[in-house]
Amino acid sequence: MKAVVTGAAGFIGSHLCEKLLSKGFEVVGVDCFTEYYSKDIKKSNLKELNKNKNFGFVQGNLNKIDLKSILSDADYVFHLAAQAGVRSSWGRDFNIYTDNNILAVANLLESLKSSKKLKKLVFASSSSVYGDTTDLPVKETTPTKPVSPYGVTKLAGENLLFSYGANYKLPYVALRFFTVFGPRQRPDMGFNIFITKMLSGKTLPVFSSGKSTRDFTYVADIVDGCLLAAKSNVTGEIINIGGGHRINLLDVIRMLEKITGIKAKLELFKAQNGDVAHTWSDISKAKKLLGYKPKITLEYGLEKEVEWLKKGEK
Ligand code: NAD
């Protein structure tokens, strides 16, 4: 079985490739090492993968390479490549988001629409499509009202999938990930920033005065959700993949203090544009359709992320 993973050098993509290889897949990863964060980090994410003879890597931008030849014999495609990050999606950089999160999806779908081999396209969408909802825990039927340009582009990606599904019977599942954490977490993400600053004795910037809550999902659980979606008979569905519980940021920091033995110094800020007050996934659809069940607790997952950052494997 051949699987293609776009965004393979990224945080989640690199974990997904490793899992697929461990399950006996032949995996082709595609990534162009965008400038969003250090290329060295992305290259290091590929270190283990490059040792595996069943892993092939194509360095290239989805909007520029010959996707058809890469995808023509793929049984499964996992589309994770994107410009991530809510706060940087305002202003001049929005074209980076439209290129990587909308145009790239359209190009991928064009190259897949007549594939005879494709069993499933799994798309990494985001809880950001819900916006600042108060309908918590949020179900897939809750109206989508993204409050960031990033969220708008992820929703556009979902809608493109729907169009190609409707017109070409392209088999897909869109998974709405809720804040993902664990080893290799992107350097712009909250836990990575908190832990790095704590370990070096620096002050932690805490937005929304720490009162906002998030549903955090360990990366191995996200990867499980992707595999379950690929292997299931489900198609044309949008499904939340979250941890299924929520916690406020001050409580996370207390947990990190316990794990590291370091007292955190905090600087409180108000919420930034695009930030939502709360996220909390209702994962009953994922449980029912995919048999998804998150296994890793927040405390255990944070220990793993702290261990990884202490080793400085970047
Ligand atoms: P990441 O930035 O670490 O990985 C994305 C990878 O895609 C990067 O390595 C980048 O170089 C690559 N890429 C971007 N545009 C490309 C293009 N046009 N051609 C080729 N490669 C390209 O991000 P991540 O945190 O691993 O997120 C993976 C996916 O999950 C993204 O689609 C993101 O929107 C989604 N998601 C992530 C989270 C989270 O908490 N990390 C939450 C919700 C959704």
Residues whose N, C-alpha, C, O or C-beta is under 5 A from the ligand:
A	BS01	NAD	G7 A9 G10 F11 I12 G13 V30 D31 C32 F33 T34 K42 G60 N61 L62 N63 H79 L80 A81 A82 Q83 A84 N100 A104 A124 S125 S126 S127 F177 F178 T179 V180 R186
